[in-house]
Amino acid sequence: MNKVDHRVVVICGASAGVGRATAHAFAAAGYAIGLLARSDEGLALTEEELQAYGVPTLAVSVDVADAQALTLAGQRFEAELGPVDVWINSAMVTVFAAVEQLMPDEIRRVTEVTYLGTVHGTLAALALMRPRNRGVIIQVGSALAYRAIPLQSAYCGAKFAIRGFTDSLRCELIHQGSSIKLCMVQLPAINTPQFDWARNKLGKRVQPVPPIHDPEVAARAILSVASAPPRELWVGTPTFKAIIGTLLFPGLLDRLMARAAWSGQMVDDTQAEPEAGNLFEPVNGLHEVRGRFTRNARKHAWTLSASRVVAVLGICAVLLALLLI
């Protein structure tokens, strides 16, 4: 393969859901694709689908909680695909449970994959990009990085931590005069298989808090920031409402989440046995782009950079002040 013909993207968590949809989006845009995930089965299926685009692909099975393995995988992508232009951290695991149901090893594992996996991926990407002083690192975030909800405390904590780590690193890159760019894409609820393979202690089948969006919505948003990354990109009106609402009325949202998000994450009258899920090992047979909510998933969503949201709010505040004068 000619390494000059394609820009290169590496995607962590590429075997299913948002990561797999994002692989399709970047392949369609002509990128060479580096795929990272734990599941050999999921990676093989993703790589097979990407053959239709005629771009170079390379899949490496790795647990993002293993920092050394992730670093070695990044070096292999550079050697076989070419210089990495974009690195996307999308790997995650979660546990659906009230806090008193969680075990320390479960919280640790969610943290190791969702938060530390992002840190490890970022460090691996920086090691590749710093000598060239260019590249884009994209953190796949969530409205839950600002607005925590009940029954996913470990996951929400990890997403908050990603935002803090990313903001700190961004300050350092600016101080150093680096041309490497960071962007965090904050997503709404997405229709992925995680709701059928996550560890579940609730006794009922789980679902995203509606409204639910198709994974292609996330993939298009992530692709859109690869060439001109804003500080953050907020995807979907539910994300805007959650973030702005938390900044302005956090106590009110605590009560709203207590009332609506608890039952909103469970399917009514649908009992389920406690599930071990994919927390410690991959679950085969469910590696797909979409979950079971396709019929109700939205195909489109508004996107705005965080800076534009602030500008719009500022204009609204000025107009309101003028009206009150």
ZIVEN-V692873 format. One record per pair of residues at least 24 apart in sequence whose C-alpha atoms are under 10 Angstrom apart, sorted by the first residue. I is the first residue (numbers start at 0). J is the second residue. D is the distance in whole Angstrom. If there is no record, write none. Layout:
# ZIVEN-V692873
I_J_D, I_J_D
This chain:
# ZIVEN-V692873
0_54_9, 0_55_7, 0_79_9, 0_80_8, 0_81_10, 1_55_9, 1_79_10, 1_80_8, 1_81_9, 2_31_9, 2_55_9, 2_77_9, 2_78_9, 2_79_8, 2_80_6, 2_81_5, 2_82_8, 3_80_9, 3_81_8, 3_82_9, 4_29_9, 4_30_9, 4_31_9, 4_54_9, 4_55_10, 4_81_10, 5_29_7, 5_30_5, 5_31_6, 5_32_9, 5_54_8, 5_55_8, 5_80_9, 5_81_8, 5_82_10, 5_84_10, 6_30_5, 6_31_6, 6_32_9, 6_80_9, 6_81_8, 6_82_8, 6_83_7, 6_84_6, 6_85_8, 7_31_5, 7_32_6, 7_33_7, 7_55_9, 7_56_9, 7_76_9, 7_77_9, 7_80_7, 7_81_7, 7_82_7, 7_83_5, 7_84_5, 7_85_7, 7_86_9, 8_32_5, 8_33_6, 8_34_9, 8_56_10, 8_76_9, 8_80_9, 8_81_10, 8_82_9, 8_83_6, 8_84_6, 8_85_5, 8_86_6, 8_87_7, 8_134_10, 8_135_9, 8_136_10, 8_225_9, 9_33_4, 9_34_6, 9_35_7, 9_56_10, 9_57_9, 9_58_10, 9_72_10, 9_73_8, 9_76_8, 9_77_10, 9_83_7, 9_84_8, 9_85_6, 9_86_5, 9_87_6, 9_88_9, 9_120_10, 9_124_9, 9_136_10, 10_34_5, 10_35_6, 10_36_9, 10_58_10, 10_85_9, 10_86_6, 10_87_5, 10_88_6, 10_89_7, 10_90_9, 10_120_9, 10_137_10, 11_35_5, 11_36_6, 11_37_10, 11_59_10, 11_61_9, 11_62_9, 11_63_8, 11_69_9, 11_86_8, 11_87_6, 11_88_5, 11_89_5, 11_90_5, 11_91_9, 11_116_9, 11_117_9, 11_120_8, 11_139_10, 12_36_5, 12_37_8, 12_38_9, 12_41_10, 12_42_9, 12_61_10, 12_62_9, 12_63_9, 12_87_9, 12_88_7, 12_89_5, 12_90_4, 12_91_7, 12_92_10, 12_116_10, 13_37_9, 13_38_10, 13_41_8, 13_42_7, 13_45_8, 13_46_10, 13_58_9, 13_87_10, 13_88_9, 13_89_8, 13_90_8, 13_286_10, 13_288_10, 14_38_7, 14_39_9, 14_40_8, 14_41_5, 14_42_5, 14_43_8, 14_44_8, 14_45_6, 14_46_9, 14_58_10, 14_60_10, 14_90_9, 14_285_10, 14_286_6, 14_287_8, 14_288_8, 15_41_7, 15_42_8, 15_44_9, 15_45_8, 15_90_10, 15_191_8, 15_192_7, 15_193_9, 15_214_10, 15_285_8, 15_286_5, 15_287_5, 15_288_5, 15_289_8, 15_290_10, 16_89_9, 16_90_10, 16_189_8, 16_190_8, 16_191_5, 16_192_6, 16_193_8, 16_213_9, 16_214_6, 16_215_9, 16_217_10, 16_218_10, 16_286_8, 16_287_6, 16_288_4, 16_289_6, 16_290_8, 17_89_7, 17_90_9, 17_139_9, 17_189_8, 17_190_9, 17_191_7, 17_192_10, 17_213_9, 17_214_5, 17_215_8, 17_216_9, 17_217_6, 17_218_6, 17_221_10, 17_287_10, 17_288_7, 17_289_8, 18_45_10, 18_87_8, 18_88_9, 18_89_6, 18_90_7, 18_139_9, 18_191_10, 18_214_9, 18_217_9, 18_218_8, 18_221_10, 18_288_8, 19_44_10, 19_45_7, 19_46_10, 19_48_10, 19_49_10, 19_89_10, 19_214_9, 19_215_10, 19_218_9, 19_286_9, 19_287_8, 19_288_6, 19_289_9, 20_45_9, 20_191_10, 20_213_10, 20_214_6, 20_215_6, 20_216_9, 20_217_8, 20_218_6, 20_219_9, 20_287_9, 20_288_6, 20_289_9, 21_87_9, 21_89_9, 21_214_8, 21_215_7, 21_216_10, 21_217_8, 21_218_4, 21_219_7, 21_220_9, 21_221_7, 21_222_7, 21_288_9, 22_46_9, 22_48_10, 22_49_8, 22_56_10, 22_87_10, 22_218_8, 22_222_9, 23_48_8, 23_49_7, 23_51_10, 23_52_8, 23_215_9, 23_218_8, 23_219_10, 23_288_10, 24_49_10, 24_215_8, 24_217_10, 24_218_6, 24_219_7, 24_220_10, 24_221_9, 24_222_7, 24_223_10, 25_49_10, 25_52_10, 25_54_10, 25_218_8, 25_219_9, 25_221_9, 25_222_7, 25_223_10, 25_225_10, 26_50_9, 26_51_9, 26_52_6, 26_53_8, 26_54_6, 26_55_9, 26_56_9, 27_51_9, 27_52_6, 27_53_9, 27_54_9, 28_52_9, 28_54_10, 28_222_9, 29_53_8, 29_54_6, 29_55_9, 30_54_7, 30_55_8, 30_56_9, 30_84_10, 30_85_10, 31_55_5, 31_56_6, 31_57_8, 31_76_10, 31_80_7, 31_81_9, 31_83_9, 31_84_10, 32_56_5, 32_57_6, 32_58_8, 32_76_9, 32_80_8, 32_83_10, 32_85_10, 33_57_5, 33_58_6, 33_59_8, 33_72_9, 33_73_9, 33_75_9, 33_76_6, 33_77_9, 33_79_10, 33_80_8, 33_83_9, 33_86_9, 34_58_4, 34_59_6, 34_60_8, 34_61_10, 34_72_10, 34_76_9, 35_59_5, 35_60_6, 35_61_6, 35_62_8, 35_63_8, 35_69_9, 35_72_8, 35_73_10, 35_88_10, 35_89_10, 35_90_9, 36_60_5, 36_61_6, 36_62_6, 36_63_8, 36_89_10, 36_90_8, 36_281_9, 37_61_5, 37_62_5, 37_63_8, 37_90_10, 37_280_8, 37_281_7, 37_282_10, 38_62_9, 38_280_9, 38_281_6, 38_282_8, 38_283_8, 38_286_9, 39_281_9, 39_283_9, 40_281_9, 40_282_9, 40_283_7, 40_284_8, 40_285_10, 40_286_8, 41_281_9, 41_282_9, 41_283_8, 41_284_8, 41_285_8, 41_286_5, 41_287_8, 42_286_9, 44_286_8, 44_287_9, 45_286_9, 45_287_9, 45_288_9, 55_79_9, 55_80_7, 56_80_8, 62_90_9, 62_111_10, 62_112_8, 62_116_8, 62_279_10, 62_280_10, 63_88_9, 63_90_7, 63_91_9, 63_111_8, 63_112_6, 63_113_9, 63_114_10, 63_115_8, 63_116_5, 63_117_8, 63_118_9, 63_119_7, 63_120_7, 64_90_10, 64_108_8, 64_109_10, 64_110_9, 64_111_5, 64_112_5, 64_113_8, 64_114_9, 64_115_6, 64_116_5, 64_117_9, 64_118_9, 64_119_7, 64_120_9, 65_111_9, 65_112_9, 65_115_9, 65_116_8, 65_119_8, 65_120_10, 66_115_9, 66_116_8, 66_117_10, 66_118_9, 66_119_5, 66_120_8, 66_122_9, 66_123_8, 67_119_8, 67_123_9, 68_119_10, 68_123_10, 69_116_9, 69_119_7, 69_120_7, 69_121_10, 69_122_9, 69_123_7, 69_124_10, 70_119_8, 70_120_8, 70_121_10, 70_122_8, 70_123_5, 70_124_8, 70_126_8, 70_127_9, 71_123_8, 72_123_9, 73_120_9, 73_123_6, 73_124_7, 73_126_9, 73_127_8, 74_123_8, 74_124_9, 74_126_9, 74_127_8, 77_127_8, 82_127_8, 82_128_8, 82_131_9, 82_134_9, 83_124_8, 83_127_7, 83_128_7, 83_133_10, 83_134_7, 83_135_9, 84_124_9, 84_127_9, 84_128_8, 84_133_8, 84_134_5, 84_135_6, 84_136_9, 84_179_10, 84_225_9, 84_226_10, 85_124_8, 85_128_9, 85_133_10, 85_134_6, 85_135_5, 85_136_6, 85_137_7, 85_180_10, 85_222_10, 85_225_7, 85_226_9, 86_120_8, 86_121_8, 86_123_9, 86_124_6, 86_125_9, 86_128_10, 86_134_8, 86_135_6, 86_136_5, 86_137_6, 86_138_9, 86_181_10, 86_225_9, 87_117_9, 87_120_8, 87_121_9, 87_124_9, 87_135_8, 87_136_6, 87_137_5, 87_138_6, 87_139_7, 87_182_10, 87_183_10, 87_221_9, 87_225_10, 88_113_9, 88_114_10, 88_116_8, 88_117_5, 88_118_9, 88_119_9, 88_120_6, 88_121_8, 88_124_10, 88_136_8, 88_137_6, 88_138_5, 88_139_6, 88_140_9, 88_183_10, 89_113_8, 89_116_9, 89_117_8, 89_120_10, 89_137_9, 89_138_7, 89_139_5, 89_140_8, 90_114_9, 90_116_7, 90_117_8, 90_120_10, 90_138_10, 90_139_8, 91_116_8, 91_117_9, 91_139_10, 91_154_8, 91_157_9, 91_158_10, 91_193_9, 91_197_10, 91_278_9, 92_153_10, 92_154_7, 92_157_10, 92_193_8, 92_196_9, 92_197_7, 92_198_9, 92_276_9, 92_277_7, 92_278_6, 92_279_9, 93_150_10, 93_151_7, 93_152_9, 93_153_7, 93_154_5, 93_155_9, 93_157_10, 93_193_8, 93_194_9, 93_196_10, 93_197_6, 93_198_7, 93_199_9, 93_276_9, 93_277_9, 93_278_7, 94_150_8, 94_151_6, 94_152_8, 94_153_7, 94_154_7, 94_193_10, 94_194_10, 94_196_10, 94_197_6, 94_198_5, 94_199_6, 94_200_8, 94_201_10, 94_274_10, 94_275_9, 94_276_9, 94_277_10, 94_278_8, 95_149_9, 95_150_5, 95_151_6, 95_152_9, 95_153_9, 95_154_9, 95_194_9, 95_197_7, 95_198_6, 95_199_5, 95_200_6, 95_201_7, 95_202_10, 95_204_10, 95_205_8, 95_264_9, 95_265_10, 95_273_10, 95_274_10, 96_149_8, 96_150_5, 96_151_6, 96_152_8, 96_153_9, 96_198_8, 96_199_6, 96_200_5, 96_201_6, 96_202_10, 97_149_7, 97_150_5, 97_151_7, 97_152_8, 97_153_10, 97_200_8, 97_201_8, 97_261_10, 98_149_9, 98_150_7, 98_151_8, 98_152_7, 98_153_8, 100_150_10, 100_200_7, 100_201_9, 101_150_10, 101_151_10, 101_152_9, 101_153_9, 101_200_9, 104_279_10, 105_153_8, 105_198_9, 105_278_8, 105_279_9, 106_152_9, 106_153_6, 106_154_8, 106_156_10, 106_157_10, 107_153_8, 108_153_9, 108_278_7, 108_279_7, 109_152_10, 109_153_6, 109_154_6, 109_155_10, 109_156_9, 109_157_7, 109_278_7, 109_279_9, 110_153_7, 110_154_7, 110_155_10, 110_156_8, 110_157_6, 110_158_9, 110_160_9, 111_157_9, 112_154_10, 112_157_9, 112_278_9, 112_279_10, 113_153_9, 113_154_7, 113_155_10, 113_156_10, 113_157_6, 113_158_7, 113_160_9, 113_161_8, 114_153_10, 114_154_9, 114_155_10, 114_156_9, 114_157_5, 114_158_7, 114_159_9, 114_160_7, 114_161_6, 114_162_9, 114_164_9, 115_157_8, 115_160_9, 115_161_8, 116_161_10, 117_157_10, 117_158_10, 117_160_10, 117_161_7, 117_164_9, 117_165_9, 118_160_10, 118_161_8, 118_164_8, 118_165_9, 121_165_9, 121_168_10, 121_181_10, 124_179_10, 125_179_8, 128_178_10, 128_179_7, 129_177_8, 129_178_9, 129_179_8, 131_178_9, 131_179_9, 132_176_9, 132_177_6, 132_178_6, 132_179_6, 132_180_10, 133_177_8, 133_178_5, 133_179_5, 133_180_8, 134_177_10, 134_178_7, 134_179_5, 134_180_6, 134_181_9, 134_225_9, 134_226_10, 135_178_9, 135_179_6, 135_180_5, 135_181_6, 135_182_8, 135_224_9, 135_225_7, 135_226_8, 135_227_9, 135_228_8, 136_165_10, 136_179_8, 136_180_6, 136_181_5, 136_182_6, 136_183_9, 136_224_10, 136_225_8, 136_228_9, 137_165_10, 137_180_8, 137_181_6, 137_182_5, 137_183_6, 137_184_7, 137_221_8, 137_222_10, 137_224_8, 137_225_8, 137_228_8, 137_230_10, 137_231_9, 138_162_9, 138_165_8, 138_181_8, 138_182_6, 138_183_5, 138_184_6, 138_185_9, 138_221_9, 138_231_9, 139_182_9, 139_183_6, 139_184_5, 139_185_7, 139_186_8, 139_217_9, 139_221_8, 139_232_10, 140_182_10, 140_183_6, 140_184_5, 140_185_5, 140_186_6, 140_187_9, 140_231_9, 140_232_9, 140_233_9, 141_183_9, 141_184_7, 141_185_4, 141_186_4, 141_187_6, 141_188_8, 141_189_10, 141_233_9, 141_234_9, 141_238_8, 141_242_10, 142_184_9, 142_185_5, 142_186_6, 142_187_6, 142_188_8, 142_233_8, 142_234_9, 142_235_10, 142_237_8, 142_238_5, 142_239_8, 142_240_9, 142_241_6, 142_242_6, 143_185_8, 143_186_8, 143_187_8, 143_188_10, 143_238_9, 143_241_8, 143_242_9, 144_185_8, 144_186_9, 144_241_10, 144_242_9, 145_185_9, 145_238_9, 145_241_8, 145_242_6, 145_243_9, 145_244_10, 145_245_7, 145_246_8, 146_238_9, 146_240_10, 146_241_6, 146_242_6, 146_243_9, 146_244_9, 146_245_6, 146_246_9, 146_249_8, 146_252_8, 146_253_9, 146_256_9, 147_241_9, 147_245_9, 147_252_10, 147_253_9, 147_256_9, 148_208_10, 148_252_9, 148_253_8, 148_255_10, 148_256_6, 148_257_8, 148_259_10, 148_260_7, 148_261_8, 148_264_10, 149_253_9, 149_256_7, 149_257_7, 149_258_10, 149_259_10, 149_260_7, 149_261_6, 149_262_10, 149_264_9, 150_199_10, 150_200_10, 150_201_9, 150_257_10, 150_260_9, 150_261_7, 150_262_10, 150_264_8, 151_261_10, 151_264_10, 158_185_10, 162_231_10, 165_230_10, 166_230_9, 169_230_9, 180_225_9, 180_226_10, 180_227_9, 180_228_7, 180_229_9, 180_230_9, 181_224_10, 181_225_10, 181_228_7, 181_229_8, 181_230_7, 181_231_9, 182_221_9, 182_224_8, 182_225_9, 182_227_10, 182_228_6, 182_229_6, 182_230_5, 182_231_5, 182_232_7, 182_304_10, 183_221_9, 183_224_9, 183_228_9, 183_229_8, 183_230_7, 183_231_5, 183_232_6, 183_233_9, 183_304_10, 183_305_10, 184_217_9, 184_220_8, 184_221_7, 184_224_9, 184_228_10, 184_229_9, 184_230_9, 184_231_6, 184_232_5, 184_233_6, 184_234_7, 184_302_10, 184_304_9, 184_305_10, 185_217_9, 185_220_10, 185_221_10, 185_231_7, 185_232_6, 185_233_5, 185_234_6, 185_235_9, 185_238_7, 185_239_9, 185_242_10, 185_302_10, 185_304_10, 185_305_10, 186_212_9, 186_214_10, 186_216_9, 186_217_7, 186_220_9, 186_221_10, 186_232_9, 186_233_7, 186_234_5, 186_235_7, 186_236_10, 186_237_9, 186_238_7, 186_239_10, 186_302_10, 187_211_7, 187_212_7, 187_213_10, 187_216_10, 187_217_9, 187_233_9, 187_234_6, 187_235_6, 187_236_8, 187_237_6, 187_238_5, 187_239_9, 187_241_9, 187_300_9, 188_212_6, 188_213_9, 188_214_9, 188_217_10, 188_234_10, 188_235_9, 188_237_8, 188_238_9, 188_296_9, 189_213_6, 189_214_6, 189_215_9, 189_216_8, 189_217_8, 189_289_9, 189_290_9, 189_292_9, 189_293_10, 189_296_8, 189_297_9, 190_214_6, 190_215_10, 190_288_8, 190_289_6, 190_290_5, 190_291_7, 190_292_6, 190_293_7, 190_294_10, 190_295_9, 190_296_7, 190_297_9, 191_285_10, 191_286_9, 191_287_8, 191_288_6, 191_289_5, 191_290_4, 191_291_8, 191_292_8, 191_293_9, 192_285_7, 192_286_7, 192_287_7, 192_288_7, 192_289_6, 192_290_4, 192_291_7, 192_292_9, 193_276_9, 193_277_9, 193_285_9, 193_286_9, 193_287_10, 193_289_9, 193_290_7, 194_264_10, 194_276_10, 194_290_7, 194_291_9, 194_292_10, 195_274_9, 195_276_8, 195_277_10, 195_282_10, 195_285_8, 195_290_8, 195_291_8, 196_274_8, 196_275_8, 196_276_5, 196_277_6, 196_278_9, 196_281_9, 196_282_7, 196_283_9, 196_284_10, 196_285_8, 196_286_10, 197_274_8, 197_275_8, 197_276_5, 197_277_6, 197_278_7, 197_282_9, 198_273_8, 198_274_5, 198_275_5, 198_276_4, 198_277_7, 198_278_6, 198_279_10, 199_271_9, 199_272_8, 199_273_6, 199_274_5, 199_275_7, 199_276_7, 200_271_9, 200_272_8, 200_273_5, 200_274_7, 200_275_9, 201_264_10, 201_265_8, 201_270_9, 201_271_8, 201_272_8, 201_273_7, 201_274_9, 202_265_9, 202_269_9, 202_270_6, 202_271_5, 202_272_6, 202_273_6, 202_274_9, 203_264_9, 203_265_6, 203_266_7, 203_267_8, 203_268_8, 203_269_6, 203_270_4, 203_271_5, 203_272_7, 203_273_8, 204_264_8, 204_265_6, 204_266_6, 204_267_8, 204_268_9, 204_269_6, 204_270_6, 204_271_6, 204_272_9, 204_273_10, 204_274_10, 205_262_9, 205_263_9, 205_264_5, 205_265_4, 205_266_6, 205_267_9, 205_269_9, 205_270_10, 205_271_9, 206_262_10, 206_263_8, 206_264_5, 206_265_6, 206_266_7, 206_290_10, 206_291_9, 206_292_8, 207_260_9, 207_263_8, 207_264_6, 207_265_8, 207_266_10, 207_292_9, 208_237_10, 208_259_9, 208_260_7, 208_261_9, 208_262_9, 208_263_5, 208_264_5, 208_265_9, 209_237_9, 209_260_9, 209_263_7, 209_264_9, 209_295_9, 209_296_9, 210_235_10, 210_236_10, 210_237_7, 210_295_8, 210_296_7, 210_297_8, 211_235_10, 211_237_9, 211_292_8, 211_293_9, 211_294_10, 211_295_7, 211_296_5, 211_297_6, 211_298_9, 212_292_9, 212_293_9, 212_295_8, 212_296_5, 212_297_4, 212_298_6, 212_299_8, 212_300_8, 213_288_9, 213_289_7, 213_290_9, 213_292_9, 213_293_7, 213_294_10, 213_295_9, 213_296_5, 213_297_6, 213_298_5, 213_299_8, 213_300_10, 214_288_7, 214_289_7, 214_290_9, 214_293_10, 214_296_9, 214_297_9, 214_298_8, 215_288_9, 215_289_9, 215_297_10, 215_298_7, 215_299_8, 216_296_10, 216_297_8, 216_298_6, 216_299_6, 216_300_7, 216_301_9, 216_302_10, 217_298_10, 217_299_9, 217_300_9, 219_299_10, 220_300_9, 220_301_10, 220_302_7, 220_303_10, 223_302_10, 224_304_10, 228_304_9, 229_303_9, 229_304_6, 229_305_8, 229_306_8, 229_307_10, 230_304_7, 230_305_7, 230_306_8, 231_303_9, 231_304_6, 231_305_5, 231_306_8, 231_307_10, 232_302_7, 232_303_6, 232_304_4, 232_305_6, 232_306_9, 232_307_9, 232_308_10, 233_300_10, 233_301_8, 233_302_6, 233_303_5, 233_304_6, 233_305_6, 233_307_10, 233_308_9, 234_299_10, 234_300_6, 234_301_6, 234_302_5, 234_303_7, 234_304_9, 235_297_10, 235_299_8, 235_300_5, 235_301_5, 235_302_6, 235_303_9, 236_300_7, 236_301_7, 236_302_8, 236_303_10, 237_300_10, 237_301_10, 238_301_10, 238_302_9, 239_301_9, 239_302_9, 239_303_9, 239_305_9, 239_308_8, 243_308_9, 243_309_10, 243_312_10
